[in-house]
Amino acid sequence: MSNSEPTIIIKRVKKVAAEGHHGGAWKVAYADFVTAMMAFFLLMWLLNATTEDQRKGLADYFNPSIPISPMSGGGAELLEGATIFSAKAESNASTEPKKKDNQSTAEENASGEQKNSNQSASEALKEEETRIQNAQQAALESVEEDLLSQIGGDQTEGIASHIQLRVTPEGLVIELIDTNDNPLFNVGSTNASPIMVLLLDVVAQSLSLVENKISIVGHTDSLPYSSGRDYTNWELSTDRAHAARRLMIAAGLPMTQVNEVAGKADSDPLVEDRFAPQNRRISITILKS
């Protein structure tokens, strides 16, 4: 038995090859399915949440045969300006225009009232300005009439040639002018002559009729002042204006009524001849308020 050959056993093993990896195509299909289901449920929800008119608007939006307004999100009647995600879309669409109409009406009424108020204020201002102008004109006319009546009296005889009245945009101007026969001031001085004192007294009495401010301005002719270079016609005209102011205050003119006292030398002549005596004068202007 020991010399016998070993027994040979043959074992057959069947090898089964595993299938290879088939890829992720199923994931894409599943994702498409889930997306389709979401779209379906979304469509069902939209159909349940909208009205017939809103659904018609949606249909019109996706219909290329209907032009779309660039100022809206869809067709001409899409949701009527309301959102489909609001539970109160239909009520908002029906009530909002009314609110806007009411607000617009209120604004128009307020604007109309403001316009009427402005018109009334403007008319009242114009009436007040007219009243003031008429009152000022009446005051100036009363002063003019009083001056003319005083000039014609026996006590003021001979002063008419020294007074000129004229109306300017500033007010009534009373010109007290010089003459060769009866000068208002002594030559080259601020000493007033008797005729000047009488004139200023008459003017002060007439000015008591009004409360308007006055301006007193002195003028000279072009004859140079001969006393020295430091004292010229400018100083002389100013000093004469102050002398006239003092005399009128002494005659009863309130000091607070004087608004301006100035001298203009020969810069504002009354007549063309710059050496004429009429240029030597005192101008008293009753200013308009």
RODO-2510 file (C-alpha; in nm, 4 decimals, decimal comma):
residues 289
     n   res          X          Y          Z
     1     m     0,0000     0,0000     0,0000
     2     s     0,2903     0,2279     0,0679
     3     n     0,4020     0,2003    -0,2836
     4     s     0,0664     0,3033    -0,4114
     5     e     0,0338     0,6520    -0,5782
     6     p    -0,1334     0,9405    -0,3893
     7     t    -0,4944     1,0141    -0,4656
     8     i    -0,5429     1,3240    -0,6706
     9     i    -0,8535     1,5289    -0,5864
    10     i    -0,9620     1,7950    -0,8334
    11     k    -1,1830     2,0781    -0,6962
    12     r    -1,3596     2,2933    -0,9468
    13     v    -1,4282     2,6508    -0,8210
    14     k    -1,6832     2,8523    -1,0110
    15     k    -1,5857     3,2206    -1,0226
    16     v    -1,8731     3,4719    -1,0524
    17     a    -1,7665     3,8124    -1,1841
    18     a    -1,9390     4,1124    -1,0090
    19     e    -2,1270     4,3561    -1,2229
    20     g    -1,9514     4,6871    -1,2902
    21     h    -2,0676     5,0288    -1,1563
    22     h    -2,3698     5,1401    -1,3589
    23     g    -2,3439     5,5215    -1,2892
    24     g    -2,5894     5,7788    -1,1299
    25     a    -2,8523     5,8082    -1,3988
    26     w    -3,1188     5,7022    -1,1531
    27     k    -3,0486     6,0103    -0,9382
    28     v    -3,1181     6,2400    -1,2302
    29     a    -3,4423     6,0611    -1,3021
    30     y    -3,5427     6,0795    -0,9382
    31     a    -3,4650     6,4512    -0,9235
    32     d    -3,6763     6,5143    -1,2332
    33     f    -3,9591     6,3199    -1,0740
    34     v    -3,9418     6,5175    -0,7496
    35     t    -3,9257     6,8460    -0,9430
    36     a    -4,2285     6,7481    -1,1468
    37     m    -4,4206     6,6596    -0,8313
    38     m    -4,3284     6,9954    -0,6720
    39     a    -4,4381     7,1794    -0,9832
    40     f    -4,7628     6,9846    -0,9845
    41     f    -4,8430     7,0640    -0,6214
    42     l    -4,7428     7,4259    -0,6744
    43     l    -4,9774     7,4466    -0,9711
    44     m    -5,2599     7,2914    -0,7704
    45     w    -5,1985     7,5426    -0,4881
    46     l    -5,1937     7,8350    -0,7280
    47     l    -5,5169     7,7254    -0,8891
    48     n    -5,6786     7,7036    -0,5477
    49     a    -5,5397     8,0403    -0,4222
    50     t    -5,6353     8,2585    -0,7196
    51     t    -5,9586     8,3834    -0,8682
    52     e    -6,0774     8,3272    -1,2200
    53     d    -5,9697     8,6753    -1,3283
    54     q    -5,6253     8,6240    -1,1812
    55     r    -5,5836     8,2913    -1,3588
    56     k    -5,6895     8,4584    -1,6805
    57     g    -5,4236     8,7228    -1,6199
    58     l    -5,1621     8,4527    -1,5704
    59     a    -5,2692     8,2841    -1,8898
    60     d    -5,2483     8,6137    -2,0764
    61     y    -4,8996     8,6725    -1,9406
    62     f    -4,7667     8,3499    -2,0904
    63     n    -4,9485     8,4019    -2,4204
    64     p    -4,6961     8,5628    -2,6607
    65     s    -4,9721     8,6893    -2,8874
    66     i    -5,0707     8,9554    -2,6276
    67     p    -4,8321     9,2506    -2,5845
    68     i    -4,6973     9,3019    -2,2328
    69     s    -4,6818     9,6475    -2,0804
    70     p    -4,3283     9,7446    -1,9731
    71     m    -4,4710     9,9123    -1,6632
    72     s    -4,6360     9,5989    -1,5227
    73     g    -4,5497     9,2397    -1,4468
    74     g    -4,7902     9,0893    -1,6988
    75     g    -5,0902     9,1516    -1,9184
    76     a    -5,3149     9,4509    -1,9004
    77     e    -5,5372     9,2837    -1,6396
    78     l    -5,2799     9,0779    -1,4493
    79     l    -5,3914     9,0601    -1,0852
    80     e    -5,5087     9,4224    -1,1226
    81     g    -5,1987     9,5388    -0,9404
    82     a    -5,2384     9,2958    -0,6458
    83     t    -5,0196     9,0013    -0,5431
    84     i    -5,1413     8,6417    -0,5650
    85     f    -4,9649     8,5561    -0,2405
    86     s    -5,1914     8,7791    -0,0363
    87     a    -5,5107     8,6384     0,1028
    88     k    -5,6611     8,9867     0,0725
    89     a    -5,5632     9,0437    -0,2885
    90     e    -5,9190     9,0705    -0,4139
    91     s    -6,0314     9,3064    -0,1399
    92     n    -5,7187     9,5236    -0,1825
    93     a    -5,7778     9,5474    -0,5563
    94     s    -6,1291     9,6764    -0,4958
    95     t    -6,0655     9,9156    -0,2056
    96     e    -5,7221    10,0667    -0,2804
    97     p    -5,8348    10,2898    -0,5696
    98     k    -6,1078    10,4322    -0,3472
    99     k    -5,8517    10,5205    -0,0811
   100     k    -5,6360    10,6900    -0,3403
   101     d    -5,9354    10,8770    -0,4767
   102     n    -6,0291    10,9957    -0,1273
   103     q    -5,6714    11,1015    -0,0568
   104     s    -5,6469    11,2802    -0,3899
   105     t    -5,9743    11,4616    -0,3207
   106     a    -5,8510    11,5658     0,0241
   107     e    -5,5244    11,6938    -0,1219
   108     e    -5,7103    11,8888    -0,3908
   109     n    -5,9388    12,0409    -0,1287
   110     a    -5,6403    12,1350     0,0893
   111     s    -5,4623    12,2814    -0,2128
   112     g    -5,7712    12,4799    -0,3059
   113     e    -5,8080    12,6119     0,0482
   114     q    -5,4391    12,7101     0,0556
   115     k    -5,4744    12,8847    -0,2808
   116     n    -5,7816    13,0728    -0,1614
   117     s    -5,5995    13,1659     0,1598
   118     n    -5,2982    13,2945    -0,0355
   119     q    -5,5273    13,4880    -0,2676
   120     s    -5,7084    13,6433     0,0279
   121     a    -5,3779    13,7364     0,1939
   122     s    -5,2481    13,8876    -0,1299
   123     e    -5,5658    14,0864    -0,1827
   124     a    -5,5597    14,2050     0,1789
   125     l    -5,1959    14,3118     0,1388
   126     k    -5,2752    14,5029    -0,1793
   127     e    -5,5705    14,6725    -0,0111
   128     e    -5,3496    14,7681     0,2849
   129     e    -5,0813    14,9072     0,0533
   130     t    -5,3424    15,1056    -0,1369
   131     r    -5,4859    15,2391     0,1883
   132     i    -5,1393    15,3453     0,3103
   133     q    -5,0582    15,5116    -0,0214
   134     n    -5,3857    15,7000    -0,0182
   135     a    -5,3265    15,8096     0,3406
   136     q    -4,9746    15,9270     0,2571
   137     q    -5,0968    16,1148    -0,0481
   138     a    -5,3684    16,2802     0,1578
   139     a    -5,1112    16,3797     0,4221
   140     l    -4,8781    16,5330     0,1636
   141     e    -5,1659    16,7206     0,0029
   142     s    -5,2705    16,8587     0,3417
   143     v    -4,9169    16,9887     0,4029
   144     e    -4,9080    17,1423     0,0552
   145     e    -5,2444    17,3126     0,1024
   146     d    -5,1417    17,4451     0,4428
   147     l    -4,8168    17,5852     0,3052
   148     l    -4,9929    17,7554     0,0169
   149     s    -5,2529    17,9043     0,2495
   150     q    -4,9828    18,0387     0,4846
   151     i    -4,7817    18,1844     0,1976
   152     g    -5,0840    18,3871     0,0904
   153     g    -5,1292    18,5467     0,4342
   154     d    -5,0366    18,8998     0,5306
   155     q    -4,7751    18,7866     0,7818
   156     t    -4,5862    18,5849     0,5207
   157     e    -4,5990    18,8359     0,2404
   158     g    -4,2958    18,8219     0,0163
   159     i    -4,1907    18,4624     0,0848
   160     a    -4,3790    18,2986    -0,2049
   161     s    -4,0835    18,3531    -0,4379
   162     h    -3,8605    18,1561    -0,2023
   163     i    -4,0738    17,8369    -0,1944
   164     q    -4,1108    17,5712    -0,4626
   165     l    -4,3047    17,2477    -0,4150
   166     r    -4,2571    16,9315    -0,6189
   167     v    -4,3543    16,5673    -0,5784
   168     t    -4,0901    16,2962    -0,6175
   169     p    -4,0957    15,9181    -0,5604
   170     e    -3,9475    15,9863    -0,2149
   171     g    -4,2218    16,2287    -0,1161
   172     l    -4,3092    16,5985    -0,1188
   173     v    -4,0026    16,8227    -0,1618
   174     i    -4,0134    17,1772    -0,0237
   175     e    -3,7395    17,3862    -0,1854
   176     l    -3,6391    17,7000     0,0068
   177     i    -3,4455    17,8872    -0,2612
   178     d    -3,2220    18,1928    -0,2470
   179     t    -3,2577    18,5154    -0,4451
   180     n    -3,0160    18,7974    -0,5095
   181     d    -3,2415    19,0514    -0,3379
   182     n    -3,3239    18,8456    -0,0284
   183     p    -3,0597    18,5806     0,0461
   184     l    -3,1484    18,3020     0,2900
   185     f    -2,8072    18,3061     0,4559
   186     n    -2,5387    18,5671     0,4840
   187     v    -2,2765    18,5267     0,2134
   188     g    -2,0387    18,2411     0,2964
   189     s    -2,1871    18,1804     0,6441
   190     t    -2,4491    17,9764     0,8247
   191     n    -2,6244    18,2777     0,9764
   192     a    -2,9872    18,2674     0,8622
   193     s    -3,1534    18,5847     0,7393
   194     p    -3,4918    18,7016     0,8797
   195     i    -3,6672    18,5717     0,5651
   196     m    -3,5115    18,2276     0,6241
   197     v    -3,6270    18,2218     0,9859
   198     l    -3,9814    18,3058     0,8711
   199     l    -3,9733    18,0361     0,6011
   200     l    -3,8570    17,7664     0,8420
   201     d    -4,1224    17,8685     1,0953
   202     v    -4,3951    17,8315     0,8313
   203     v    -4,2615    17,4940     0,7213
   204     a    -4,2351    17,3658     1,0808
   205     q    -4,5996    17,4591     1,1461
   206     s    -4,7129    17,2719     0,8325
   207     l    -4,5043    16,9640     0,9209
   208     s    -4,6935    16,9383     1,2495
   209     l    -4,9904    16,8100     1,0457
   210     v    -4,8102    16,4827     0,9652
   211     e    -4,5885    16,2321     1,1433
   212     n    -4,3760    16,1491     0,8402
   213     k    -3,9999    16,1597     0,8732
   214     i    -3,8220    16,4443     0,6932
   215     s    -3,4882    16,4861     0,5195
   216     i    -3,2984    16,8191     0,5269
   217     v    -3,0326    16,8742     0,2571
   218     g    -2,8224    17,1861     0,2010
   219     h    -2,7094    17,3018    -0,1460
   220     t    -2,4751    17,5733    -0,2749
   221     d    -2,3865    17,7183    -0,6124
   222     s    -2,0540    17,6473    -0,7849
   223     l    -1,8810    17,9600    -0,6555
   224     p    -1,5849    17,8261    -0,4533
   225     y    -1,5670    17,9028    -0,0839
   226     s    -1,2884    18,1534    -0,0292
   227     s    -1,2010    18,1218     0,3384
   228     g    -0,9577    17,8341     0,2980
   229     r    -0,8954    17,4904     0,1569
   230     d    -1,0020    17,3063     0,4731
   231     y    -1,3561    17,4468     0,4542
   232     t    -1,5424    17,4047     0,1241
   233     n    -1,8944    17,4173    -0,0130
   234     w    -1,9453    17,0644     0,1158
   235     e    -1,8965    17,1724     0,4751
   236     l    -2,0918    17,4946     0,4153
   237     s    -2,3954    17,3131     0,2693
   238     t    -2,3932    17,0617     0,5570
   239     d    -2,3659    17,3312     0,8235
   240     r    -2,6510    17,5282     0,6662
   241     a    -2,8677    17,2142     0,6712
   242     h    -2,7967    17,1736     1,0427
   243     a    -2,8737    17,5412     1,0999
   244     a    -3,2119    17,4905     0,9291
   245     r    -3,2754    17,1835     1,1473
   246     r    -3,2082    17,3802     1,4677
   247     l    -3,4372    17,6641     1,3615
   248     m    -3,7267    17,4262     1,2795
   249     i    -3,6871    17,2422     1,6096
   250     a    -3,6976    17,5784     1,7860
   251     a    -4,0196    17,6513     1,5919
   252     g    -4,1831    17,3330     1,7265
   253     l    -4,0713    17,0505     1,4970
   254     p    -4,0206    16,7253     1,6973
   255     m    -3,6555    16,6208     1,6946
   256     t    -3,7556    16,2570     1,6318
   257     q    -3,9175    16,3569     1,3021
   258     v    -3,5805    16,4399     1,1458
   259     n    -3,4496    16,1375     0,9555
   260     e    -3,1510    16,2843     0,7667
   261     v    -2,9363    16,5960     0,7560
   262     a    -2,6844    16,6243     0,4715
   263     g    -2,4978    16,8626     0,2436
   264     k    -2,4475    16,8194    -0,1309
   265     a    -2,2553    17,1394    -0,2179
   266     d    -2,3127    17,2098    -0,5911
   267     s    -2,3509    16,8430    -0,6974
   268     d    -2,7297    16,8675    -0,7462
   269     p    -2,8144    17,2037    -0,9061
   270     l    -3,1744    17,3157    -0,9383
   271     v    -3,1155    17,5141    -1,2608
   272     e    -2,8641    17,4744    -1,5423
   273     d    -2,6671    17,7866    -1,4529
   274     r    -2,4522    17,6469    -1,1732
   275     f    -2,3823    17,9989    -1,0401
   276     a    -2,7512    18,0984    -1,0268
   277     p    -2,8854    18,1973    -0,6799
   278     q    -3,1623    17,9351    -0,7067
   279     n    -2,8977    17,6646    -0,6556
   280     r    -2,8305    17,8060    -0,3070
   281     r    -3,1159    17,6396    -0,1240
   282     i    -3,2384    17,4079     0,1535
   283     s    -3,4394    17,1022     0,0391
   284     i    -3,6857    16,9600     0,2933
   285     t    -3,8381    16,6297     0,1840
   286     i    -4,1426    16,4840     0,3594
   287     l    -4,0617    16,1138     0,3199
   288     k    -4,3237    15,8559     0,2404
   289     s    -4,3502    15,5931     0,5135
***
